[in-house]
Amino acid sequence: METYSFLREFADSWMLVAMTVFFVGIIFWAFRPGSRKTHEVAATAIFRNVDRPAQDTPSPSKHKEA
């Protein structure tokens, strides 16, 4: 059996099974019962230090006095 035929047969059978198992494992890992808090922390991380809206102050480079 030549190399190409062997690799093609392997990809069509066992590699497809391995990739499917990997994909299903990732889906189960992402939706596991204990991951809700982790996902909430990741979703709100950008707002962690926001207490109020940003002030509308001009930047120093735009209003230089001579």
Backbone as XML, in Angstrom:
<?xml version="1.0"?>
<chain id="A" units="angstrom">
  <residue number="1" name="MET">
    <atom name="N" x="0.850" y="-1.173" z="0.000"/>
    <atom name="CA" x="0.000" y="0.000" z="0.000"/>
    <atom name="C" x="0.898" y="1.239" z="0.000"/>
  </residue>
  <residue number="2" name="GLU">
    <atom name="N" x="0.643" y="2.127" z="-0.891"/>
    <atom name="CA" x="1.471" y="3.330" z="-0.953"/>
    <atom name="C" x="1.032" y="4.346" z="0.109"/>
  </residue>
  <residue number="3" name="THR">
    <atom name="N" x="1.861" y="5.316" z="0.338"/>
    <atom name="CA" x="1.656" y="6.272" z="1.423"/>
    <atom name="C" x="0.355" y="7.054" z="1.273"/>
  </residue>
  <residue number="4" name="TYR">
    <atom name="N" x="0.087" y="7.555" z="0.086"/>
    <atom name="CA" x="-1.117" y="8.343" z="-0.123"/>
    <atom name="C" x="-2.377" y="7.533" z="0.190"/>
  </residue>
  <residue number="5" name="SER">
    <atom name="N" x="-2.437" y="6.328" z="-0.288"/>
    <atom name="CA" x="-3.616" y="5.490" z="-0.050"/>
    <atom name="C" x="-3.795" y="5.201" z="1.435"/>
  </residue>
  <residue number="6" name="PHE">
    <atom name="N" x="-2.687" y="4.933" z="2.110"/>
    <atom name="CA" x="-2.762" y="4.675" z="3.541"/>
    <atom name="C" x="-3.269" y="5.897" z="4.298"/>
  </residue>
  <residue number="7" name="LEU">
    <atom name="N" x="-2.709" y="7.074" z="4.009"/>
    <atom name="CA" x="-3.127" y="8.284" z="4.700"/>
    <atom name="C" x="-4.569" y="8.650" z="4.375"/>
  </residue>
  <residue number="8" name="ARG">
    <atom name="N" x="-4.977" y="8.430" z="3.139"/>
    <atom name="CA" x="-6.353" y="8.714" z="2.745"/>
    <atom name="C" x="-7.326" y="7.795" z="3.486"/>
  </residue>
  <residue number="9" name="GLU">
    <atom name="N" x="-6.988" y="6.544" z="3.587"/>
    <atom name="CA" x="-7.843" y="5.595" z="4.298"/>
    <atom name="C" x="-7.900" y="5.922" z="5.788"/>
  </residue>
  <residue number="10" name="PHE">
    <atom name="N" x="-6.750" y="6.296" z="6.360"/>
    <atom name="CA" x="-6.694" y="6.676" z="7.773"/>
    <atom name="C" x="-7.536" y="7.925" z="8.037"/>
  </residue>
  <residue number="11" name="ALA">
    <atom name="N" x="-7.431" y="8.928" z="7.164"/>
    <atom name="CA" x="-8.199" y="10.163" z="7.331"/>
    <atom name="C" x="-9.686" y="9.923" z="7.178"/>
  </residue>
  <residue number="12" name="ASP">
    <atom name="N" x="-10.069" y="9.036" z="6.302"/>
    <atom name="CA" x="-11.484" y="8.748" z="6.079"/>
    <atom name="C" x="-12.102" y="7.917" z="7.194"/>
  </residue>
  <residue number="13" name="SER">
    <atom name="N" x="-11.296" y="7.268" z="8.005"/>
    <atom name="CA" x="-11.873" y="6.397" z="9.023"/>
    <atom name="C" x="-11.538" y="6.877" z="10.430"/>
  </residue>
  <residue number="14" name="TRP">
    <atom name="N" x="-10.357" y="6.591" z="10.906"/>
    <atom name="CA" x="-10.019" y="6.841" z="12.293"/>
    <atom name="C" x="-9.831" y="8.310" z="12.627"/>
  </residue>
  <residue number="15" name="MET">
    <atom name="N" x="-9.298" y="9.072" z="11.710"/>
    <atom name="CA" x="-9.121" y="10.492" z="12.006"/>
    <atom name="C" x="-10.474" y="11.192" z="12.097"/>
  </residue>
  <residue number="16" name="LEU">
    <atom name="N" x="-11.418" y="10.773" z="11.274"/>
    <atom name="CA" x="-12.765" y="11.327" z="11.358"/>
    <atom name="C" x="-13.396" y="10.994" z="12.708"/>
  </residue>
  <residue number="17" name="VAL">
    <atom name="N" x="-13.213" y="9.786" z="13.167"/>
    <atom name="CA" x="-13.732" y="9.394" z="14.480"/>
    <atom name="C" x="-13.052" y="10.204" z="15.583"/>
  </residue>
  <residue number="18" name="ALA">
    <atom name="N" x="-11.741" y="10.364" z="15.513"/>
    <atom name="CA" x="-11.000" y="11.110" z="16.529"/>
    <atom name="C" x="-11.434" y="12.575" z="16.568"/>
  </residue>
  <residue number="19" name="MET">
    <atom name="N" x="-11.598" y="13.191" z="15.412"/>
    <atom name="CA" x="-12.019" y="14.593" z="15.371"/>
    <atom name="C" x="-13.449" y="14.765" z="15.883"/>
  </residue>
  <residue number="20" name="THR">
    <atom name="N" x="-14.317" y="13.809" z="15.599"/>
    <atom name="CA" x="-15.684" y="13.871" z="16.088"/>
    <atom name="C" x="-15.722" y="13.739" z="17.606"/>
  </residue>
  <residue number="21" name="VAL">
    <atom name="N" x="-14.953" y="12.819" z="18.146"/>
    <atom name="CA" x="-14.879" y="12.649" z="19.600"/>
    <atom name="C" x="-14.310" y="13.908" z="20.254"/>
  </residue>
  <residue number="22" name="PHE">
    <atom name="N" x="-13.296" y="14.496" z="19.658"/>
    <atom name="CA" x="-12.705" y="15.735" z="20.178"/>
    <atom name="C" x="-13.748" y="16.855" z="20.182"/>
  </residue>
  <residue number="23" name="PHE">
    <atom name="N" x="-14.490" y="17.024" z="19.102"/>
    <atom name="CA" x="-15.505" y="18.061" z="18.995"/>
    <atom name="C" x="-16.605" y="17.869" z="20.042"/>
  </residue>
  <residue number="24" name="VAL">
    <atom name="N" x="-17.091" y="16.660" z="20.180"/>
    <atom name="CA" x="-18.138" y="16.388" z="21.164"/>
    <atom name="C" x="-17.604" y="16.618" z="22.575"/>
  </residue>
  <residue number="25" name="GLY">
    <atom name="N" x="-16.364" y="16.267" z="22.828"/>
    <atom name="CA" x="-15.753" y="16.516" z="24.133"/>
    <atom name="C" x="-15.670" y="17.999" z="24.451"/>
  </residue>
  <residue number="26" name="ILE">
    <atom name="N" x="-15.292" y="18.811" z="23.481"/>
    <atom name="CA" x="-15.230" y="20.259" z="23.686"/>
    <atom name="C" x="-16.616" y="20.827" z="23.962"/>
  </residue>
  <residue number="27" name="ILE">
    <atom name="N" x="-17.620" y="20.353" z="23.248"/>
    <atom name="CA" x="-18.993" y="20.816" z="23.477"/>
    <atom name="C" x="-19.444" y="20.456" z="24.887"/>
  </residue>
  <residue number="28" name="PHE">
    <atom name="N" x="-19.206" y="19.219" z="25.312"/>
    <atom name="CA" x="-19.579" y="18.823" z="26.675"/>
    <atom name="C" x="-18.817" y="19.628" z="27.716"/>
  </residue>
  <residue number="29" name="TRP">
    <atom name="N" x="-17.547" y="19.916" z="27.463"/>
    <atom name="CA" x="-16.746" y="20.690" z="28.408"/>
    <atom name="C" x="-17.276" y="22.122" z="28.525"/>
  </residue>
  <residue number="30" name="ALA">
    <atom name="N" x="-17.663" y="22.722" z="27.411"/>
    <atom name="CA" x="-18.150" y="24.098" z="27.436"/>
    <atom name="C" x="-19.506" y="24.218" z="28.122"/>
  </residue>
  <residue number="31" name="PHE">
    <atom name="N" x="-20.342" y="23.207" z="27.990"/>
    <atom name="CA" x="-21.680" y="23.265" z="28.567"/>
    <atom name="C" x="-21.822" y="22.451" z="29.843"/>
  </residue>
  <residue number="32" name="ARG">
    <atom name="N" x="-20.721" y="22.135" z="30.500"/>
    <atom name="CA" x="-20.808" y="21.363" z="31.735"/>
    <atom name="C" x="-21.485" y="22.204" z="32.814"/>
  </residue>
  <residue number="33" name="PRO">
    <atom name="N" x="-22.115" y="21.571" z="33.792"/>
    <atom name="CA" x="-22.890" y="22.299" z="34.795"/>
    <atom name="C" x="-22.080" y="23.316" z="35.606"/>
  </residue>
  <residue number="34" name="GLY">
    <atom name="N" x="-20.839" y="23.047" z="35.898"/>
    <atom name="CA" x="-20.054" y="23.948" z="36.733"/>
    <atom name="C" x="-19.410" y="25.113" z="36.009"/>
  </residue>
  <residue number="35" name="SER">
    <atom name="N" x="-19.661" y="25.272" z="34.731"/>
    <atom name="CA" x="-18.965" y="26.313" z="33.985"/>
    <atom name="C" x="-19.739" y="27.621" z="33.861"/>
  </residue>
  <residue number="36" name="ARG">
    <atom name="N" x="-20.937" y="27.696" z="34.420"/>
    <atom name="CA" x="-21.740" y="28.915" z="34.287"/>
    <atom name="C" x="-21.013" y="30.126" z="34.865"/>
  </residue>
  <residue number="37" name="LYS">
    <atom name="N" x="-20.447" y="29.991" z="36.061"/>
    <atom name="CA" x="-19.764" y="31.119" z="36.694"/>
    <atom name="C" x="-18.552" y="31.550" z="35.870"/>
  </residue>
  <residue number="38" name="THR">
    <atom name="N" x="-17.816" y="30.608" z="35.337"/>
    <atom name="CA" x="-16.653" y="30.933" z="34.511"/>
    <atom name="C" x="-17.063" y="31.715" z="33.272"/>
  </residue>
  <residue number="39" name="HIS">
    <atom name="N" x="-18.155" y="31.295" z="32.638"/>
    <atom name="CA" x="-18.624" y="31.993" z="31.448"/>
    <atom name="C" x="-19.159" y="33.380" z="31.788"/>
  </residue>
  <residue number="40" name="GLU">
    <atom name="N" x="-19.811" y="33.533" z="32.931"/>
    <atom name="CA" x="-20.295" y="34.850" z="33.343"/>
    <atom name="C" x="-19.140" y="35.792" z="33.635"/>
  </residue>
  <residue number="41" name="VAL">
    <atom name="N" x="-18.092" y="35.297" z="34.270"/>
    <atom name="CA" x="-16.918" y="36.125" z="34.549"/>
    <atom name="C" x="-16.256" y="36.564" z="33.243"/>
  </residue>
  <residue number="42" name="ALA">
    <atom name="N" x="-16.131" y="35.656" z="32.305"/>
    <atom name="CA" x="-15.513" y="36.002" z="31.025"/>
    <atom name="C" x="-16.372" y="36.991" z="30.240"/>
  </residue>
  <residue number="43" name="ALA">
    <atom name="N" x="-17.680" y="36.853" z="30.319"/>
    <atom name="CA" x="-18.573" y="37.736" z="29.569"/>
    <atom name="C" x="-18.609" y="39.141" z="30.139"/>
  </residue>
  <residue number="44" name="THR">
    <atom name="N" x="-18.403" y="39.290" z="31.432"/>
    <atom name="CA" x="-18.491" y="40.607" z="32.048"/>
    <atom name="C" x="-17.131" y="41.179" z="32.437"/>
  </residue>
  <residue number="45" name="ALA">
    <atom name="N" x="-16.052" y="40.573" z="32.035"/>
    <atom name="CA" x="-14.718" y="41.034" z="32.420"/>
    <atom name="C" x="-14.433" y="42.442" z="31.919"/>
  </residue>
  <residue number="46" name="ILE">
    <atom name="N" x="-14.955" y="42.788" z="30.768"/>
    <atom name="CA" x="-14.693" y="44.112" z="30.214"/>
    <atom name="C" x="-15.337" y="45.211" z="31.063"/>
  </residue>
  <residue number="47" name="PHE">
    <atom name="N" x="-16.380" y="44.880" z="31.811"/>
    <atom name="CA" x="-17.083" y="45.861" z="32.628"/>
    <atom name="C" x="-16.678" y="45.806" z="34.097"/>
  </residue>
  <residue number="48" name="ARG">
    <atom name="N" x="-15.662" y="45.070" z="34.436"/>
    <atom name="CA" x="-15.300" y="44.826" z="35.830"/>
    <atom name="C" x="-14.987" y="46.108" z="36.595"/>
  </residue>
  <residue number="49" name="ASN">
    <atom name="N" x="-14.267" y="47.042" z="36.009"/>
    <atom name="CA" x="-13.836" y="48.247" z="36.719"/>
    <atom name="C" x="-14.630" y="49.482" z="36.338"/>
  </residue>
  <residue number="50" name="VAL">
    <atom name="N" x="-15.777" y="49.310" z="35.746"/>
    <atom name="CA" x="-16.584" y="50.450" z="35.329"/>
    <atom name="C" x="-17.588" y="50.770" z="36.427"/>
  </residue>
  <residue number="51" name="ASP">
    <atom name="N" x="-17.447" y="51.967" z="37.017"/>
    <atom name="CA" x="-18.389" y="52.409" z="38.037"/>
    <atom name="C" x="-19.365" y="53.437" z="37.481"/>
  </residue>
  <residue number="52" name="ARG">
    <atom name="N" x="-18.906" y="54.210" z="36.520"/>
    <atom name="CA" x="-19.731" y="55.252" z="35.926"/>
    <atom name="C" x="-19.244" y="55.493" z="34.501"/>
  </residue>
  <residue number="53" name="PRO">
    <atom name="N" x="-20.024" y="56.180" z="33.689"/>
    <atom name="CA" x="-19.578" y="56.457" z="32.318"/>
    <atom name="C" x="-18.324" y="57.325" z="32.303"/>
  </residue>
  <residue number="54" name="ALA">
    <atom name="N" x="-17.556" y="57.227" z="31.266"/>
    <atom name="CA" x="-16.330" y="58.023" z="31.147"/>
    <atom name="C" x="-16.674" y="59.498" z="31.029"/>
  </residue>
  <residue number="55" name="GLN">
    <atom name="N" x="-15.827" y="60.339" z="31.594"/>
    <atom name="CA" x="-16.013" y="61.781" z="31.512"/>
    <atom name="C" x="-15.578" y="62.281" z="30.146"/>
  </residue>
  <residue number="56" name="ASP">
    <atom name="N" x="-16.262" y="63.284" z="29.657"/>
    <atom name="CA" x="-15.924" y="63.864" z="28.358"/>
    <atom name="C" x="-14.918" y="64.990" z="28.564"/>
  </residue>
  <residue number="57" name="THR">
    <atom name="N" x="-13.660" y="64.620" z="28.700"/>
    <atom name="CA" x="-12.604" y="65.614" z="28.906"/>
    <atom name="C" x="-11.736" y="65.671" z="27.665"/>
  </residue>
  <residue number="58" name="PRO">
    <atom name="N" x="-11.341" y="66.869" z="27.267"/>
    <atom name="CA" x="-10.474" y="66.981" z="26.091"/>
    <atom name="C" x="-9.080" y="66.454" z="26.407"/>
  </residue>
  <residue number="59" name="SER">
    <atom name="N" x="-8.471" y="65.892" z="25.416"/>
    <atom name="CA" x="-7.114" y="65.387" z="25.618"/>
    <atom name="C" x="-6.143" y="66.563" z="25.592"/>
  </residue>
  <residue number="60" name="PRO">
    <atom name="N" x="-5.038" y="66.468" z="26.308"/>
    <atom name="CA" x="-4.087" y="67.588" z="26.392"/>
    <atom name="C" x="-3.466" y="67.953" z="25.044"/>
  </residue>
  <residue number="61" name="SER">
    <atom name="N" x="-3.358" y="67.017" z="24.139"/>
    <atom name="CA" x="-2.697" y="67.307" z="22.867"/>
    <atom name="C" x="-3.562" y="68.171" z="21.950"/>
  </residue>
  <residue number="62" name="LYS">
    <atom name="N" x="-4.882" y="68.175" z="22.133"/>
    <atom name="CA" x="-5.759" y="68.936" z="21.257"/>
    <atom name="C" x="-5.826" y="70.411" z="21.658"/>
  </residue>
  <residue number="63" name="HIS">
    <atom name="N" x="-5.700" y="70.738" z="22.906"/>
    <atom name="CA" x="-5.879" y="72.107" z="23.391"/>
    <atom name="C" x="-4.610" y="72.633" z="24.040"/>
  </residue>
  <residue number="64" name="LYS">
    <atom name="N" x="-3.597" y="72.826" z="23.275"/>
    <atom name="CA" x="-2.342" y="73.382" z="23.804"/>
    <atom name="C" x="-2.397" y="74.896" z="23.689"/>
  </residue>
  <residue number="65" name="GLU">
    <atom name="N" x="-2.009" y="75.553" z="24.778"/>
    <atom name="CA" x="-1.964" y="77.006" z="24.768"/>
    <atom name="C" x="-0.554" y="77.448" z="24.444"/>
  </residue>
  <residue number="66" name="ALA">
    <atom name="N" x="-0.437" y="78.506" z="23.653"/>
    <atom name="CA" x="0.879" y="79.011" z="23.257"/>
    <atom name="C" x="1.445" y="79.977" z="24.237"/>
  </residue>
</chain>
